[in-house]
Amino acid sequence: MCDEHTIKDEQNRSSNLTRREFNTLAAGASVAFSFPALANPLKTVSHDVDIPTADGVCDALFVHPAEGSHPAVLIWPDILALRPSFRAMATRLAESGYAVLCINPYYRDARSPVVETGESFRDDSTRKKIYPLYQNLSPHTHVRDARAFIDWLDAQSAVDKSRPIGTMGYCMGGPMVMRAAAERSDRIGAACAYHPVSLATEGEDSPHLLIPNIEAECLIALAENDDEQHPDDKHVLRQAFTANELSAEVTVFEGALHGWCVLDSRVYNEAQAEVAWSKTLALFDRAL
């Protein structure tokens, strides 16, 4: 999870965003950072949906091509949850031909957005608001949610149920990706985690211990400063994937700080984010 170490790194190293750009994006105008244009983007439709779960009703964004049925992708956002930047990222993926569900992980306590435009994890007031919501999540809630979200996706006409599902997670979403892929290995064929946290811990519930239960091809995209803080994680993950003969890429993105893939992050790194995005699309093309 983002912590004081991450925040200090963010403050000490140069950002790829100017203050003017960040303020514009924080105000909700994600067009300030337009993605590289797709050659032939599909027309999409989006819906704000409510998904029944074992613990309540999850609010989420469901966006998909306007015509036909397509492979589904489940997105687990970072610690600031579902907000305009993730809506933009989900829509971009849908334009490439996927039925995308991006959820609010804090639905048990609050509907999205749980942060106001302009609020940052760098702010103590934001962290005080977010931490209690984060602490109400657990490996058990991750698994229960994965079951509910996959079942919901499979009930949608826009989803091609004959094809595997992909899942993507950012920051705290990394462990959610691993637990979802293990719990629903029958459906999840591709799993991607970007600047993930706590994938290889000493705990009995460490996500890397679930790798024997995973069938999906995996992409683990590590931030440079996360790797500096936990240099053994990449080796543990690679060894576990290899031992289970699972196709996986575990990569440290040099010069990319924790949060670099998220559009409204102060350390958003467009060049490296595009590399991760290209790897993701190539993986989905192979596996879904």
C-alpha positions as CSV (number, residue, x, y, z in Angstrom):
1,M,0.0,0.0,0.0
2,C,1.1,3.6,-0.5
3,D,2.9,4.7,2.6
4,E,5.2,7.4,4.0
5,H,8.2,5.9,2.0
6,T,6.2,6.2,-1.2
7,I,5.1,9.8,-0.4
8,K,8.7,10.8,0.4
9,D,9.9,9.3,-2.9
10,E,7.2,11.2,-4.7
11,Q,8.2,14.5,-3.2
12,N,12.0,14.0,-3.6
13,R,12.0,12.7,-7.2
14,S,10.9,14.8,-10.2
15,S,7.3,14.3,-11.4
16,N,6.3,13.8,-15.0
17,L,3.4,16.2,-14.5
18,T,3.6,19.9,-14.2
19,R,1.6,21.5,-11.3
20,R,-0.8,23.1,-13.9
21,E,-1.4,19.7,-15.5
22,F,-2.0,18.0,-12.2
23,N,-4.5,20.7,-11.0
24,T,-6.3,20.4,-14.3
25,L,-6.6,16.6,-14.0
26,A,-7.6,16.8,-10.4
27,A,-10.5,19.1,-11.3
28,G,-11.8,16.2,-13.4
29,A,-10.6,17.2,-16.9
30,S,-8.7,14.0,-17.8
31,V,-8.5,15.2,-21.4
32,A,-5.5,17.2,-20.2
33,F,-3.6,13.9,-20.5
34,S,-5.1,12.4,-23.6
35,F,-4.0,8.9,-24.3
36,P,-2.2,8.1,-27.6
37,A,-5.0,7.8,-30.1
38,L,-6.2,4.3,-31.1
39,A,-6.2,3.6,-34.8
40,N,-9.8,2.3,-34.8
41,P,-11.4,2.8,-31.4
42,L,-14.7,1.1,-31.0
43,K,-17.7,3.0,-30.0
44,T,-18.5,2.3,-26.4
45,V,-21.4,2.6,-24.0
46,S,-21.1,2.9,-20.3
47,H,-23.4,2.3,-17.3
48,D,-23.1,3.0,-13.6
49,V,-24.2,-0.3,-12.1
50,D,-25.0,-1.8,-8.7
51,I,-23.8,-5.4,-8.1
52,P,-25.2,-7.5,-5.3
53,T,-22.6,-9.2,-3.2
54,A,-22.4,-11.3,0.0
55,D,-21.7,-8.0,1.9
56,G,-24.0,-5.5,0.3
57,V,-24.3,-3.7,-3.1
58,C,-21.2,-2.6,-5.0
59,D,-21.3,0.5,-7.2
60,A,-19.2,0.1,-10.3
61,L,-18.7,1.3,-13.9
62,F,-19.4,-1.1,-16.7
63,V,-18.2,0.0,-20.1
64,H,-18.1,-2.0,-23.3
65,P,-18.3,-1.8,-27.1
66,A,-21.7,-0.7,-28.3
67,E,-22.2,-3.9,-30.4
68,G,-21.5,-7.5,-29.9
69,S,-20.2,-9.6,-27.0
70,H,-16.5,-9.3,-25.9
71,P,-14.0,-10.8,-23.4
72,A,-14.6,-9.3,-20.0
73,V,-12.0,-7.5,-17.8
74,L,-12.3,-6.8,-14.1
75,I,-10.4,-3.8,-12.8
76,W,-9.5,-3.3,-9.1
77,P,-8.5,0.3,-8.6
78,D,-5.8,1.7,-6.3
79,I,-6.3,2.9,-2.8
80,L,-8.3,6.0,-3.9
81,A,-10.8,3.8,-5.5
82,L,-13.2,4.4,-8.5
83,R,-12.9,8.0,-9.8
84,P,-12.6,9.9,-13.1
85,S,-9.1,8.6,-13.9
86,F,-10.1,5.0,-13.6
87,R,-13.3,5.7,-15.6
88,A,-11.0,7.0,-18.4
89,M,-8.7,4.0,-18.2
90,A,-11.6,1.6,-18.3
91,T,-13.2,3.3,-21.3
92,R,-9.9,3.2,-23.1
93,L,-9.7,-0.5,-22.6
94,A,-13.3,-0.9,-23.8
95,E,-12.4,1.0,-27.0
96,S,-9.9,-1.9,-27.7
97,G,-12.7,-4.5,-27.6
98,Y,-13.3,-5.5,-24.0
99,A,-16.3,-5.4,-21.7
100,V,-14.8,-3.7,-18.6
101,L,-16.0,-3.6,-15.1
102,C,-14.3,-1.2,-12.7
103,I,-15.5,-1.5,-9.1
104,N,-15.5,0.5,-6.0
105,P,-13.7,-1.7,-3.4
106,Y,-15.0,0.4,-0.5
107,Y,-18.7,-0.1,-1.2
108,R,-19.3,-1.6,2.2
109,D,-18.7,1.8,3.7
110,A,-19.2,4.4,1.0
111,R,-20.2,4.9,-2.6
112,S,-17.7,6.3,-5.1
113,P,-16.1,8.6,-5.4
114,V,-14.7,8.4,-1.9
115,V,-12.3,11.3,-2.5
116,E,-13.2,14.7,-3.8
117,T,-11.6,16.1,-7.0
118,G,-8.2,17.5,-6.1
119,E,-7.7,15.4,-3.0
120,S,-4.4,13.5,-2.9
121,F,-3.0,10.6,-0.9
122,R,-0.2,13.0,0.0
123,D,-2.6,14.9,2.2
124,D,-2.9,13.7,5.8
125,S,-6.7,14.4,5.8
126,T,-7.1,12.1,2.8
127,R,-5.1,9.3,4.3
128,K,-7.2,9.6,7.5
129,K,-10.3,9.2,5.5
130,I,-9.1,6.4,3.3
131,Y,-7.2,4.2,5.8
132,P,-10.4,3.0,7.8
133,L,-12.0,2.0,4.5
134,Y,-8.9,0.1,3.4
135,Q,-8.6,-1.6,6.8
136,N,-12.1,-3.0,6.4
137,L,-10.9,-5.1,3.4
138,S,-9.2,-8.5,3.9
139,P,-8.3,-11.6,1.9
140,H,-11.8,-12.9,2.7
141,T,-13.5,-9.8,1.3
142,H,-11.3,-10.0,-1.8
143,V,-12.4,-13.6,-2.5
144,R,-16.1,-13.0,-1.8
145,D,-16.0,-9.9,-4.1
146,A,-14.2,-11.8,-6.9
147,R,-16.9,-14.5,-6.9
148,A,-19.7,-11.9,-7.1
149,F,-18.1,-9.8,-9.8
150,I,-17.2,-12.7,-12.1
151,D,-20.7,-14.1,-11.7
152,W,-22.2,-10.7,-12.6
153,L,-20.0,-10.3,-15.6
154,D,-21.0,-13.8,-16.9
155,A,-24.6,-12.7,-16.7
156,Q,-24.1,-9.7,-19.1
157,S,-25.1,-10.0,-22.8
158,A,-22.0,-7.8,-23.7
159,V,-19.7,-10.4,-22.3
160,D,-18.6,-13.4,-24.4
161,K,-18.8,-16.2,-21.9
162,S,-17.0,-18.6,-24.2
163,R,-13.7,-16.7,-23.7
164,P,-11.6,-16.3,-20.5
165,I,-11.8,-13.1,-18.3
166,G,-8.9,-10.8,-17.7
167,T,-8.3,-8.9,-14.4
168,M,-6.2,-5.9,-13.6
169,G,-5.2,-4.3,-10.3
170,Y,-3.3,-1.2,-9.2
171,C,-1.5,-0.8,-5.8
172,M,-3.7,-2.5,-3.3
173,G,-5.5,-4.1,-6.2
174,G,-2.5,-6.3,-6.9
175,P,-3.4,-8.8,-4.1
176,M,-7.0,-8.7,-5.2
177,V,-5.9,-9.7,-8.7
178,M,-4.0,-12.7,-7.4
179,R,-6.8,-13.9,-5.1
180,A,-9.4,-13.5,-7.8
181,A,-7.3,-15.4,-10.3
182,A,-6.8,-18.2,-7.8
183,E,-10.5,-18.3,-6.7
184,R,-11.9,-18.3,-10.2
185,S,-9.1,-20.0,-12.1
186,D,-11.9,-21.6,-14.2
187,R,-12.7,-18.2,-15.7
188,I,-9.7,-15.9,-15.4
189,G,-7.2,-16.4,-18.2
190,A,-5.0,-13.2,-17.8
191,A,-4.0,-11.4,-14.6
192,C,-2.1,-8.1,-14.4
193,A,-0.8,-6.1,-11.4
194,Y,0.7,-2.7,-11.7
195,H,2.9,-1.2,-8.9
196,P,1.3,-3.9,-6.6
197,V,1.9,-4.1,-2.9
198,S,2.3,-7.1,-0.5
199,L,2.3,-9.9,-3.1
200,A,5.1,-11.8,-1.4
201,T,5.0,-11.4,2.4
202,E,5.9,-13.7,5.3
203,G,2.2,-14.2,6.2
204,E,0.2,-17.3,5.8
205,D,-2.2,-15.4,3.5
206,S,0.5,-14.0,1.2
207,P,-0.9,-13.8,-2.4
208,H,2.2,-15.5,-3.9
209,L,1.2,-18.7,-2.0
210,L,-1.9,-18.9,-4.3
211,I,0.2,-19.2,-7.5
212,P,-0.3,-23.0,-7.6
213,N,-4.0,-22.4,-7.9
214,I,-3.7,-19.9,-10.7
215,E,-4.2,-20.9,-14.4
216,A,-3.9,-17.4,-15.8
217,E,-1.0,-15.9,-17.7
218,C,0.3,-13.1,-15.5
219,L,2.0,-9.7,-15.8
220,I,3.5,-8.2,-12.6
221,A,4.7,-4.6,-13.3
222,L,6.8,-3.4,-10.3
223,A,7.7,0.2,-9.5
224,E,11.4,1.0,-9.1
225,N,11.0,2.4,-5.6
226,D,8.8,-0.5,-4.5
227,D,11.5,-2.9,-5.7
228,E,14.2,-0.8,-3.8
229,Q,12.1,-1.3,-0.6
230,H,11.4,-5.0,-1.2
231,P,14.1,-6.3,-3.5
232,D,13.5,-10.0,-2.9
233,D,9.8,-9.9,-4.0
234,K,10.6,-10.2,-7.7
235,H,12.7,-13.3,-7.1
236,V,10.1,-14.9,-4.9
237,L,7.4,-14.3,-7.5
238,R,9.5,-15.5,-10.4
239,Q,10.5,-18.7,-8.6
240,A,6.9,-19.4,-7.6
241,F,5.6,-18.9,-11.2
242,T,8.4,-21.0,-12.6
243,A,7.9,-23.8,-10.1
244,N,4.3,-24.0,-11.1
245,E,5.1,-23.8,-14.9
246,L,2.9,-20.7,-15.2
247,S,3.6,-18.2,-17.9
248,A,4.4,-14.9,-16.2
249,E,6.4,-11.7,-16.6
250,V,7.7,-10.0,-13.5
251,T,9.3,-6.8,-14.5
252,V,10.7,-3.8,-12.6
253,F,10.0,-0.6,-14.6
254,E,13.2,1.5,-14.2
255,G,12.6,5.1,-13.3
256,A,8.8,4.5,-12.6
257,L,7.6,5.3,-9.1
258,H,4.7,3.7,-7.2
259,G,1.5,4.9,-8.9
260,W,3.1,5.6,-12.3
261,C,0.4,3.9,-14.4
262,V,-2.6,5.9,-13.0
263,L,-3.6,8.9,-14.9
264,D,-4.2,11.3,-12.0
265,S,-1.1,10.3,-10.0
266,R,1.5,12.9,-9.3
267,V,4.1,10.4,-10.6
268,Y,2.2,9.4,-13.7
269,N,4.9,8.4,-16.3
270,E,3.3,8.3,-19.7
271,A,6.1,6.6,-21.5
272,Q,6.4,3.8,-19.0
273,A,2.6,3.6,-18.5
274,E,2.3,3.0,-22.3
275,V,4.8,0.2,-22.1
276,A,2.8,-1.5,-19.4
277,W,-0.4,-0.8,-21.4
278,S,1.1,-2.4,-24.5
279,K,2.2,-5.4,-22.6
280,T,-1.3,-5.7,-21.2
281,L,-3.0,-5.6,-24.6
282,A,-0.6,-8.1,-26.0
283,L,-1.3,-10.5,-23.1
284,F,-5.1,-10.0,-23.4
285,D,-4.9,-10.7,-27.1
286,R,-3.1,-14.0,-26.5
287,A,-5.0,-15.2,-23.5
288,L,-8.6,-13.9,-23.8
